[in-house]
């Protein structure tokens, strides 16, 4: 009995340790690039470097939205980059993720950005914002199309019922008319 109790206690201890590690990773490691909070805080400008990094530079939901965008986009309309990334996704590869790459680390490794780099980064930020907005609109349009398809199905069912009722009415009035002529 004490042996079974010991195994149960050890198992719960292992599960608790795994959960602590999992929670630590969620709170202290960037899901996208894998850099830890301490490194990102060290090289960030200002406060909340890690939080800014995971909410702006590597916002994990943007990656999910991008995958959804690609999934809903016609494959014949893909750009070269989109085709490459879609192939990676289809093959369960993560090479397209910026693993161990972060702008804040590159910026501080090479000193501050030059003027040309700042212009490019600002342009990329605008493109990212436009892409996110386009993805959001695309998802809204897809939902509206689904709603319209449901309405069309309901309308077709209604018309079929209406035509069947009209047919029954015509059939019964013909029968009644032929009976009265007899």
LOPAVO-76822 format. One record per atom (N, C-alpha, C): x, y, z; residue number from 0. Coordinates in Angstrom, 1 decimal, always signed. Atoms other than C-alpha are relative to their C-alpha. Last residue first. Layout:
// residues N
{r {X,Y,Z},NUM}
...
This chain:
// residues 182
{r {+0.6,+1.3,+0.1},181}
{r {-69.1,+15.2,-64.4},181}
{r {-1.4,+0.1,+0.5},181}
{r {+0.5,+0.2,+1.3},180}
{r {-67.9,+18.7,-64.9},180}
{r {-0.7,-1.3,-0.2},180}
{r {+1.2,-0.8,+0.2},179}
{r {-67.7,+19.3,-61.2},179}
{r {-0.6,-0.1,-1.4},179}
{r {+1.1,+0.6,-0.7},178}
{r {-65.3,+16.4,-60.7},178}
{r {-1.3,+0.7,-0.2},178}
{r {+0.4,+1.2,+0.8},177}
{r {-63.0,+17.7,-63.3},177}
{r {-1.1,-0.7,+0.6},177}
{r {+0.6,-0.5,+1.2},176}
{r {-62.8,+21.1,-61.5},176}
{r {-0.5,-1.2,-0.9},176}
{r {+1.3,-0.5,-0.4},175}
{r {-62.2,+19.5,-58.1},175}
{r {-0.7,+0.5,-1.2},175}
{r {+0.9,+1.2,-0.4},174}
{r {-59.4,+17.4,-59.5},174}
{r {-1.4,+0.5,+0.3},174}
{r {+0.3,+0.8,+1.2},173}
{r {-57.9,+20.4,-61.2},173}
{r {-0.9,-1.1,+0.3},173}
{r {+1.0,-0.8,+0.7},172}
{r {-58.2,+22.4,-58.0},172}
{r {-0.4,-0.6,-1.3},172}
{r {+1.3,+0.2,-0.7},171}
{r {-56.5,+19.6,-56.0},171}
{r {-1.0,+0.9,-0.7},171}
{r {+0.5,+1.3,+0.2},170}
{r {-53.6,+19.5,-58.5},170}
{r {-1.4,-0.2,+0.6},170}
{r {+0.4,+0.2,+1.4},169}
{r {-53.2,+23.2,-58.6},169}
{r {-0.6,-1.3,-0.3},169}
{r {+1.2,-0.8,+0.1},168}
{r {-53.1,+23.4,-54.8},168}
{r {-0.6,-0.1,-1.4},168}
{r {+1.1,+0.7,-0.6},167}
{r {-50.7,+20.5,-54.6},167}
{r {-1.3,+0.8,-0.2},167}
{r {+0.2,+1.2,+0.8},166}
{r {-48.4,+22.2,-57.1},166}
{r {-1.2,-0.8,+0.5},166}
{r {+0.7,-0.5,+1.2},165}
{r {-48.7,+25.5,-55.3},165}
{r {-0.4,-1.2,-0.9},165}
{r {+1.3,-0.4,-0.5},164}
{r {-47.7,+23.7,-52.0},164}
{r {-0.8,+0.5,-1.2},164}
{r {+0.7,+1.2,-0.3},163}
{r {-44.8,+22.0,-53.8},163}
{r {-1.4,+0.3,+0.5},163}
{r {+0.4,+0.6,+1.3},162}
{r {-43.7,+25.3,-55.3},162}
{r {-0.8,-1.3,+0.2},162}
{r {+1.0,-0.8,+0.6},161}
{r {-43.8,+27.0,-51.8},161}
{r {-0.5,-0.6,-1.4},161}
{r {+1.2,+0.2,-0.8},160}
{r {-41.9,+24.2,-50.2},160}
{r {-1.2,+0.7,-0.7},160}
{r {+0.5,+1.4,+0.3},159}
{r {-39.3,+24.3,-52.9},159}
{r {-1.3,-0.3,+0.7},159}
{r {+0.5,+0.0,+1.3},158}
{r {-39.1,+28.1,-52.6},158}
{r {-0.5,-1.4,-0.4},158}
{r {+1.2,-0.7,-0.1},157}
{r {-38.6,+27.9,-48.8},157}
{r {-0.7,+0.0,-1.4},157}
{r {+1.0,+0.9,-0.7},156}
{r {-35.9,+25.3,-49.2},156}
{r {-1.4,+0.6,+0.0},156}
{r {+0.3,+1.1,+0.9},155}
{r {-34.2,+27.5,-51.8},155}
{r {-1.0,-1.0,+0.6},155}
{r {+0.9,-0.5,+1.0},154}
{r {-34.5,+30.5,-49.5},154}
{r {-0.4,-1.1,-1.0},154}
{r {+1.4,-0.2,-0.6},153}
{r {-33.0,+28.6,-46.6},153}
{r {-1.0,+0.4,-1.0},153}
{r {+0.5,+1.3,-0.2},152}
{r {-30.0,+27.5,-48.8},152}
{r {-1.5,+0.0,+0.6},152}
{r {+0.4,+0.5,+1.3},151}
{r {-29.6,+31.1,-50.0},151}
{r {-0.5,-1.5,+0.2},151}
{r {+1.3,-0.6,+0.4},150}
{r {-29.6,+32.3,-46.4},150}
{r {-0.5,-0.5,-1.3},150}
{r {+1.1,+0.5,-0.9},149}
{r {-27.0,+29.8,-45.3},149}
{r {-1.3,+0.6,-0.4},149}
{r {+0.3,+1.3,+0.5},148}
{r {-24.8,+30.7,-48.3},148}
{r {-1.1,-0.6,+0.8},148}
{r {+0.8,-0.1,+1.2},147}
{r {-25.1,+34.3,-47.3},147}
{r {-0.4,-1.3,-0.6},147}
{r {+1.4,-0.4,-0.4},146}
{r {-24.0,+33.6,-43.8},146}
{r {-0.9,+0.1,-1.2},146}
{r {+0.7,+1.1,-0.7},145}
{r {-21.0,+31.7,-45.1},145}
{r {-1.4,+0.3,+0.4},145}
{r {+0.3,+0.9,+1.1},144}
{r {-20.1,+34.6,-47.4},144}
{r {-0.7,-1.3,+0.5},144}
{r {+1.2,-0.5,+0.6},143}
{r {-20.4,+36.9,-44.4},143}
{r {-0.4,-0.9,-1.2},143}
{r {+1.2,+0.2,-0.9},142}
{r {-18.0,+34.8,-42.5},142}
{r {-1.3,+0.4,-0.6},142}
{r {+0.2,+1.4,+0.0},141}
{r {-15.5,+34.7,-45.4},141}
{r {-1.2,-0.4,+0.9},141}
{r {+0.6,+0.3,+1.3},140}
{r {-15.8,+38.5,-45.7},140}
{r {-0.4,-1.5,-0.1},140}
{r {+1.3,-0.5,-0.1},139}
{r {-15.0,+38.9,-42.0},139}
{r {-0.8,-0.3,-1.3},139}
{r {+0.7,+0.9,-0.9},138}
{r {-12.0,+36.6,-42.3},138}
{r {-1.5,+0.5,+0.1},138}
{r {+0.2,+1.2,+0.8},137}
{r {-10.8,+38.6,-45.4},137}
{r {-0.8,-1.0,+0.9},137}
{r {+1.1,-0.2,+0.9},136}
{r {-11.3,+41.8,-43.5},136}
{r {-0.3,-1.2,-0.8},136}
{r {+1.3,-0.2,-0.8},135}
{r {-9.2,+40.6,-40.6},135}
{r {-1.2,+0.2,-0.9},135}
{r {+0.3,+1.4,-0.5},134}
{r {-6.5,+39.3,-43.0},134}
{r {-1.3,+0.1,+0.8},134}
{r {+0.5,+0.7,+1.1},133}
{r {-6.5,+42.7,-44.8},133}
{r {-0.5,-1.4,+0.4},133}
{r {+1.3,-0.5,+0.3},132}
{r {-6.1,+44.5,-41.5},132}
{r {-0.7,-0.8,-1.2},132}
{r {+0.8,+0.4,-1.1},131}
{r {-3.2,+42.3,-40.5},131}
{r {-1.5,+0.4,-0.3},131}
{r {+0.2,+1.4,+0.2},130}
{r {-1.6,+42.8,-43.9},130}
{r {-1.0,-0.5,+1.1},130}
{r {+0.9,+0.1,+1.1},129}
{r {-2.0,+46.6,-43.6},129}
{r {-0.4,-1.5,-0.3},129}
{r {+1.3,-0.5,-0.4},128}
{r {-0.5,+46.5,-40.2},128}
{r {-1.0,-0.1,-1.1},128}
{r {+0.5,+1.0,-1.0},127}
{r {+2.4,+44.3,-41.4},127}
{r {-1.4,+0.5,+0.5},127}
{r {+0.5,+1.1,+0.7},126}
{r {+2.9,+46.6,-44.4},126}
{r {-0.6,-1.1,+0.9},126}
{r {+1.3,-0.4,+0.7},125}
{r {+3.0,+49.6,-42.2},125}
{r {-0.5,-1.1,-0.8},125}
{r {+1.0,-0.2,-1.0},124}
{r {+5.6,+48.0,-39.9},124}
{r {-1.4,+0.3,-0.6},124}
{r {+0.4,+1.4,-0.3},123}
{r {+7.6,+46.9,-42.9},123}
{r {-1.1,+0.0,+1.1},123}
{r {+0.8,+0.5,+1.1},122}
{r {+7.7,+50.5,-44.1},122}
{r {-0.5,-1.4,+0.3},122}
{r {+1.3,-0.7,-0.1},121}
{r {+8.8,+51.7,-40.7},121}
{r {-0.9,-0.5,-1.1},121}
{r {+0.8,+0.5,-1.1},120}
{r {+11.5,+49.1,-40.7},120}
{r {-1.3,+0.6,+0.2},120}
{r {+0.4,+1.3,+0.4},119}
{r {+12.7,+50.1,-44.2},119}
{r {-0.9,-0.6,+1.2},119}
{r {+1.1,-0.2,+1.0},118}
{r {+12.8,+53.8,-43.2},118}
{r {-0.6,-1.4,-0.4},118}
{r {+1.2,-0.5,-0.7},117}
{r {+14.7,+52.9,-40.0},117}
{r {-1.1,+0.2,-1.0},117}
{r {+0.6,+1.2,-0.7},116}
{r {+17.2,+50.8,-42.0},116}
{r {-1.3,+0.4,+0.7},116}
{r {+0.6,+0.8,+1.0},115}
{r {+17.9,+53.8,-44.3},115}
{r {-0.7,-1.2,+0.6},115}
{r {+1.2,-0.6,+0.5},114}
{r {+18.5,+56.1,-41.4},114}
{r {-0.8,-0.9,-1.0},114}
{r {-0.3,-1.1,+0.8},113}
{r {+21.0,+53.7,-39.7},113}
{r {-1.4,+0.6,-0.5},113}
{r {+0.3,+0.1,+1.4},112}
{r {+19.8,+51.5,-36.9},112}
{r {+0.5,+1.3,-0.7},112}
{r {+1.4,-0.4,+0.4},111}
{r {+21.5,+51.7,-33.6},111}
{r {-0.1,-0.1,-1.5},111}
{r {+0.1,-1.4,-0.3},110}
{r {+24.6,+49.6,-32.9},110}
{r {-1.4,+0.4,-0.4},110}
{r {-0.6,-0.8,+1.0},109}
{r {+25.2,+46.3,-34.7},109}
{r {-0.1,+1.5,+0.3},109}
{r {-1.3,+0.7,+0.4},108}
{r {+24.5,+43.9,-31.9},108}
{r {+0.8,+0.9,-0.9},108}
{r {-1.0,-0.3,-1.0},107}
{r {+21.9,+46.3,-30.4},107}
{r {+1.3,-0.7,-0.3},107}
{r {-0.1,-1.5,-0.1},106}
{r {+19.7,+46.4,-33.5},106}
{r {+1.2,+0.3,+1.0},106}
{r {-0.8,-0.5,+1.2},105}
{r {+20.2,+42.7,-34.2},105}
{r {+0.3,+1.4,+0.1},105}
{r {-1.4,+0.5,-0.2},104}
{r {+19.1,+41.8,-30.6},104}
{r {+0.9,+0.4,-1.2},104}
{r {-0.6,-0.7,-1.1},103}
{r {+16.0,+44.1,-30.8},103}
{r {+1.5,-0.5,+0.2},103}
{r {-0.4,-1.3,+0.4},102}
{r {+15.1,+42.8,-34.2},102}
{r {+0.8,+0.7,+1.1},102}
{r {+0.9,-1.0,-0.5},101}
{r {+14.9,+39.2,-32.9},101}
{r {+0.6,+1.4,-0.4},101}
{r {-0.2,-1.3,+0.7},100}
{r {+16.2,+36.0,-34.4},100}
{r {-1.0,+1.0,+0.6},100}
{r {-1.1,-0.7,-0.5},99}
{r {+16.6,+32.8,-32.4},99}
{r {+0.4,+1.2,-0.7},99}
{r {-0.5,+0.6,-1.2},98}
{r {+14.0,+31.1,-34.5},98}
{r {+1.3,+0.6,+0.4},98}
{r {-1.3,-0.6,-0.3},97}
{r {+12.5,+33.5,-37.0},97}
{r {+0.6,-0.5,+1.3},97}
{r {+0.0,-0.8,-1.2},96}
{r {+9.8,+31.1,-38.1},96}
{r {+1.3,+0.6,+0.3},96}
{r {+0.4,-1.4,+0.4},95}
{r {+10.0,+30.1,-41.8},95}
{r {-0.2,+0.8,+1.3},95}
{r {-1.1,-0.8,+0.4},94}
{r {+12.0,+27.0,-40.8},94}
{r {-0.3,+1.4,-0.4},94}
{r {+0.1,-1.3,-0.6},93}
{r {+9.0,+25.6,-38.9},93}
{r {+1.2,+0.9,-0.4},93}
{r {-1.3,-0.6,-0.2},92}
{r {+8.3,+22.6,-41.1},92}
{r {-0.1,+1.3,+0.7},92}
{r {-0.2,-0.1,-1.5},91}
{r {+5.1,+20.6,-40.8},91}
{r {+1.4,+0.5,+0.3},91}
{r {-1.0,+1.1,-0.3},90}
{r {+5.3,+19.7,-44.6},90}
{r {+0.4,+0.1,+1.5},90}
{r {+0.5,+1.3,+0.5},89}
{r {+2.1,+21.7,-45.4},89}
{r {+0.9,-1.2,+0.4},89}
{r {+1.2,+0.3,-0.9},88}
{r {+3.3,+24.6,-43.3},88}
{r {-0.5,-1.4,-0.3},88}
{r {-0.6,+0.3,-1.3},87}
{r {+6.7,+24.7,-45.1},87}
{r {-1.1,-0.4,+1.0},87}
{r {-0.7,+1.3,+0.2},86}
{r {+4.9,+24.5,-48.5},86}
{r {+0.6,-0.4,+1.4},86}
{r {+1.1,+1.0,+0.1},85}
{r {+2.6,+27.4,-47.4},85}
{r {+0.6,-1.4,-0.1},85}
{r {+0.5,+0.2,-1.3},84}
{r {+5.7,+29.4,-46.4},84}
{r {-1.1,-1.0,+0.1},84}
{r {-1.1,+0.7,-0.8},83}
{r {+7.4,+28.9,-49.8},83}
{r {-0.6,-0.3,+1.5},83}
{r {-0.2,+1.4,+0.5},82}
{r {+4.2,+29.7,-51.7},82}
{r {+1.0,-0.8,+0.9},82}
{r {+1.2,+0.7,-0.5},81}
{r {+3.6,+32.8,-49.6},81}
{r {+0.0,-1.4,-0.4},81}
{r {-0.2,+0.2,-1.4},80}
{r {+7.1,+34.0,-50.3},80}
{r {-1.1,-0.8,+0.6},80}
{r {-1.0,+0.9,-0.2},79}
{r {+6.7,+33.5,-54.0},79}
{r {+0.2,-0.4,+1.4},79}
{r {-1.3,-0.6,+0.5},78}
{r {+3.4,+35.3,-54.1},78}
{r {+1.0,-1.1,+0.3},78}
{r {-1.2,-0.2,-0.9},77}
{r {+0.3,+33.2,-53.8},77}
{r {+1.1,+0.7,-0.6},77}
{r {-0.3,-1.5,-0.3},76}
{r {-2.7,+33.9,-56.1},76}
{r {+1.2,+0.2,+0.9},76}
{r {-0.6,-0.5,+1.3},75}
{r {-2.8,+30.3,-57.6},75}
{r {+0.3,+1.5,+0.2},75}
{r {-1.4,+0.3,+0.1},74}
{r {-3.2,+29.0,-54.0},74}
{r {+0.6,+0.5,-1.3},74}
{r {-0.1,+0.8,+1.1},73}
{r {-6.5,+30.9,-53.5},73}
{r {+1.5,-0.3,-0.3},73}
{r {-0.4,-0.6,+1.3},72}
{r {-6.3,+32.4,-50.1},72}
{r {+0.1,-1.0,-1.1},72}
{r {+1.1,-0.5,+0.7},71}
{r {-8.2,+30.9,-47.2},71}
{r {+0.3,+0.6,-1.3},71}
{r {+0.9,+1.1,+0.2},70}
{r {-5.4,+28.8,-45.9},70}
{r {-1.2,+0.4,-0.8},70}
{r {-0.5,+0.8,+1.1},69}
{r {-2.9,+31.6,-46.5},69}
{r {-1.0,-1.2,-0.3},69}
{r {+0.0,-0.8,+1.3},68}
{r {-4.9,+34.0,-44.4},68}
{r {+0.4,-0.9,-1.2},68}
{r {+1.4,+0.0,+0.4},67}
{r {-5.4,+31.3,-41.7},67}
{r {-0.2,+0.8,-1.3},67}
{r {+0.3,+1.4,+0.5},66}
{r {-1.6,+30.8,-41.6},66}
{r {-1.5,-0.1,-0.4},66}
{r {-0.6,+0.1,+1.3},65}
{r {-1.2,+34.6,-41.4},65}
{r {-0.2,-1.4,-0.5},65}
{r {+0.8,-0.8,+1.0},64}
{r {-3.7,+34.9,-38.6},64}
{r {+0.6,-0.2,-1.4},64}
{r {+1.2,+0.8,+0.2},63}
{r {-1.8,+32.2,-36.6},63}
{r {-0.9,+0.6,-1.1},63}
{r {-0.5,+1.1,+0.7},62}
{r {+1.5,+34.1,-37.1},62}
{r {-1.2,-1.0,-0.3},62}
{r {-0.2,-0.4,+1.4},61}
{r {-0.2,+37.3,-36.1},61}
{r {+0.5,-1.2,-0.9},61}
{r {+1.2,+0.1,+0.7},60}
{r {-1.4,+35.5,-33.0},60}
{r {+0.1,+0.5,-1.4},60}
{r {+0.3,+1.3,+0.4},59}
{r {+2.1,+34.9,-31.8},59}
{r {-1.3,-0.1,-0.8},59}
{r {+1.3,+0.2,-0.5},58}
{r {+3.0,+38.6,-31.6},58}
{r {-0.5,-1.4,-0.6},58}
{r {+0.3,+1.4,+0.2},57}
{r {+6.7,+38.5,-32.4},57}
{r {-1.3,-0.4,+0.7},57}
{r {-0.9,+0.6,+0.9},56}
{r {+7.7,+42.1,-32.8},56}
{r {-0.4,-1.4,-0.4},56}
{r {-0.2,-0.8,+1.2},55}
{r {+4.7,+43.8,-31.2},55}
{r {+0.9,-0.8,-1.0},55}
{r {+1.2,-0.6,+0.5},54}
{r {+3.2,+41.9,-28.3},54}
{r {+0.1,+0.7,-1.3},54}
{r {+1.0,+1.1,+0.3},53}
{r {+6.0,+39.4,-27.6},53}
{r {-1.3,+0.6,-0.5},53}
{r {-0.4,+0.9,+1.0},52}
{r {+8.7,+42.1,-28.0},52}
{r {-1.1,-1.0,-0.3},52}
{r {+0.1,-0.7,+1.3},51}
{r {+6.8,+44.8,-26.1},51}
{r {+0.4,-1.0,-1.1},51}
{r {+1.4,-0.1,+0.3},50}
{r {+6.4,+42.4,-23.2},50}
{r {-0.2,+0.7,-1.3},50}
{r {+0.6,+1.4,+0.3},49}
{r {+10.0,+41.4,-23.2},49}
{r {-1.4,+0.1,-0.5},49}
{r {-0.5,+0.5,+1.2},48}
{r {+11.2,+45.0,-23.4},48}
{r {-0.5,-1.3,-0.4},48}
{r {+0.9,+1.1,+0.6},47}
{r {+8.9,+46.2,-20.7},47}
{r {+0.5,-0.5,-1.3},47}
{r {+0.6,+1.1,-0.9},46}
{r {+10.9,+49.3,-19.9},46}
{r {-0.8,-1.0,-0.9},46}
{r {+1.2,-0.3,-0.8},45}
{r {+13.1,+51.3,-22.3},45}
{r {-0.5,-1.2,+0.8},45}
{r {+0.0,-1.5,-0.3},44}
{r {+15.3,+50.2,-25.2},44}
{r {-1.2,+0.2,+0.9},44}
{r {+1.1,-0.8,+0.4},43}
{r {+15.6,+46.4,-25.2},43}
{r {+0.3,+1.4,+0.4},43}
{r {-0.3,-0.8,+1.3},42}
{r {+18.9,+44.6,-25.1},42}
{r {-1.1,+0.9,-0.4},42}
{r {-1.4,-0.5,+0.0},41}
{r {+18.8,+43.4,-21.5},41}
{r {+0.3,+0.9,-1.2},41}
{r {+0.1,-1.2,-0.9},40}
{r {+15.0,+42.9,-21.4},40}
{r {+1.4,+0.7,-0.1},40}
{r {+0.8,-1.1,+0.7},39}
{r {+15.3,+40.6,-24.4},39}
{r {-0.1,+1.2,+0.8},39}
{r {-0.8,-0.5,+1.2},38}
{r {+18.1,+38.6,-22.8},38}
{r {-0.8,+1.1,-0.7},38}
{r {-1.2,-0.7,-0.5},37}
{r {+16.3,+38.3,-19.4},37}
{r {+0.8,+0.6,-1.2},37}
{r {+0.3,-1.3,-0.4},36}
{r {+12.9,+37.4,-21.0},36}
{r {+1.3,+0.8,+0.4},36}
{r {+0.6,-0.1,-1.3},35}
{r {+14.2,+34.4,-22.9},35}
{r {-0.1,+1.5,+0.4},35}
{r {-0.9,-0.8,-0.9},34}
{r {+14.7,+34.1,-26.6},34}
{r {-0.7,+0.2,+1.3},34}
{r {-0.6,+0.8,-1.0},33}
{r {+12.7,+31.3,-28.3},33}
{r {+1.0,+0.7,+1.0},33}
{r {-1.5,+0.1,+0.2},32}
{r {+12.0,+33.1,-31.5},32}
{r {+0.7,-0.8,+1.1},32}
{r {-0.4,+0.0,+1.4},31}
{r {+8.2,+32.6,-31.8},31}
{r {+1.5,-0.2,-0.2},31}
{r {+0.5,+1.2,+0.7},30}
{r {+7.0,+31.5,-28.4},30}
{r {+0.6,-0.1,-1.4},30}
{r {+0.8,-0.4,+1.2},29}
{r {+9.1,+34.2,-26.6},29}
{r {-0.3,-1.3,-0.8},29}
{r {-0.7,+0.4,+1.3},28}
{r {+10.2,+32.7,-23.3},28}
{r {-0.9,+0.4,-1.1},28}
{r {-1.3,-0.5,+0.1},27}
{r {+9.4,+34.0,-19.8},27}
{r {+0.8,-0.3,-1.3},27}
{r {-0.2,-1.4,-0.6},26}
{r {+5.7,+33.8,-19.0},26}
{r {+1.4,+0.6,-0.3},26}
{r {+1.0,-0.9,+0.5},25}
{r {+4.8,+30.8,-21.2},25}
{r {+0.3,+1.5,+0.4},25}
{r {-0.2,-0.3,+1.4},24}
{r {+8.1,+29.1,-20.5},24}
{r {-1.0,+1.0,-0.6},24}
{r {-1.2,-0.8,+0.2},23}
{r {+7.7,+29.5,-16.8},23}
{r {+0.3,+0.3,-1.4},23}
{r {+0.4,-1.3,-0.4},22}
{r {+4.1,+28.1,-16.9},22}
{r {+1.2,+1.0,-0.2},22}
{r {+0.9,-0.5,+1.1},21}
{r {+5.4,+25.0,-18.8},21}
{r {-0.4,+1.5,+0.3},21}
{r {-0.9,-0.3,+1.2},20}
{r {+8.3,+24.5,-16.4},20}
{r {-0.9,+0.6,-1.1},20}
{r {-0.8,-1.2,-0.3},19}
{r {+5.9,+24.8,-13.4},19}
{r {+0.9,+0.4,-1.2},19}
{r {+0.9,-1.2,+0.1},18}
{r {+3.5,+22.4,-15.0},18}
{r {+0.7,+1.3,+0.3},18}
{r {+0.2,-0.2,+1.4},17}
{r {+6.3,+19.8,-15.6},17}
{r {-0.9,+1.3,-0.2},17}
{r {-1.2,-0.5,+0.5},16}
{r {+7.3,+20.1,-11.9},16}
{r {-0.1,+0.4,-1.5},16}
{r {-0.1,-1.3,-0.5},15}
{r {+3.7,+19.6,-10.8},15}
{r {+1.3,+0.7,-0.5},15}
{r {+0.9,-0.8,+0.7},14}
{r {+3.4,+16.6,-13.0},14}
{r {+0.0,+1.4,+0.4},14}
{r {-0.5,-0.1,+1.4},13}
{r {+6.6,+15.1,-11.6},13}
{r {-1.0,+0.9,-0.8},13}
{r {-1.2,-0.9,-0.1},12}
{r {+5.4,+15.7,-8.0},12}
{r {+0.6,+0.3,-1.4},12}
{r {+0.5,-1.3,-0.2},11}
{r {+2.0,+14.1,-8.8},11}
{r {+1.1,+1.1,+0.1},11}
{r {+0.6,-0.4,+1.3},10}
{r {+3.8,+11.1,-10.2},10}
{r {-0.6,+1.4,+0.1},10}
{r {-1.0,-0.3,+1.0},9}
{r {+6.0,+10.9,-7.1},9}
{r {-0.5,+0.5,-1.3},9}
{r {-0.6,-1.3,-0.4},8}
{r {+3.0,+11.1,-4.8},8}
{r {+1.1,+0.4,-0.9},8}
{r {+1.0,-1.0,+0.2},7}
{r {+1.2,+8.3,-6.7},7}
{r {+0.6,+1.4,+0.3},7}
{r {+0.0,-0.2,+1.4},6}
{r {+4.3,+6.1,-6.7},6}
{r {-1.0,+1.1,-0.4},6}
{r {-1.2,-0.7,+0.4},5}
{r {+4.7,+6.6,-3.0},5}
{r {+0.1,+0.3,-1.5},5}
{r {+0.2,-1.4,-0.4},4}
{r {+1.0,+5.7,-2.4},4}
{r {+1.3,+0.8,-0.3},4}
{r {+0.9,-0.6,+0.9},3}
{r {+1.5,+2.5,-4.4},3}
{r {-0.2,+1.5,+0.3},3}
{r {-0.7,-0.1,+1.3},2}
{r {+4.5,+1.6,-2.4},2}
{r {-0.8,+0.7,-1.0},2}
{r {-0.9,-1.2,-0.1},1}
{r {+2.8,+2.4,+0.9},1}
{r {+0.7,+0.2,-1.3},1}
{r {+0.8,-1.2,+0.0},0}
{r {+0.0,+0.0,+0.0},0}
{r {+0.9,+1.3,+0.0},0}
